[in-house]
Amino acid sequence: MRIRVKPTRRRLERVTVNLASMIDVSFLLLFYFMVGTMIHDRENRLSAGLQTEAGTGSVGDFQTQNIDVRVVDAAPVYVVGSRVCHDRAELASVLETLPKSAGVFVKVFGDVPVGFAVTAVQVAHDAGFNQVTYVPAKQ
């Protein structure tokens, strides 16, 4: 017995691809790489802070320079190491003696008025520090 296959019409269906989602993904990737590149450039400008001569180093080489802005006896003061500065001119004279290459951190403690924190940052810039980092108070 012979079975015959009936010729059927094959329907040719067009396959469509929605490109809207592909365009969205492309723009998101473009945005991601642009932002990532900008952050990468900023990180390159930071100093490592661990630069020592080959084989010679001490614990003092790794200590950062900090300006602590605190409230002592109801008056804001600037503390640099063991020195306490009560005004802008005193802080400027202390910062002039410090090495400028490593940068400085301005740390704010307690309820210090914003003006005193800004003054510390400005005095550090005026003293010749290129890298001044502001560290806000932790609540």
Number of C-alpha atoms within 10 A of each C-alpha: 3 4 5 6 6 6 6 6 6 6 6 6 6 6 6 6 8 8 9 9 10 11 11 11 12 12 12 12 12 12 12 11 12 12 11 11 12 10 11 11 10 9 10 9 9 11 12 8 13 12 11 11 7 6 6 7 12 9 6 7 12 13 11 14 17 17 26 20 26 22 16 11 7 8 9 20 21 26 18 17 11 6 12 17 19 14 14 15 11 13 23 18 13 14 22 15 9 15 12 16 12 21 21 23 19 23 20 23 17 14 11 17 13 9 8 18 23 13 15 25 20 15 18 25 17 13 18 16 20 14 17 18 14 16 13 12 12 7 5
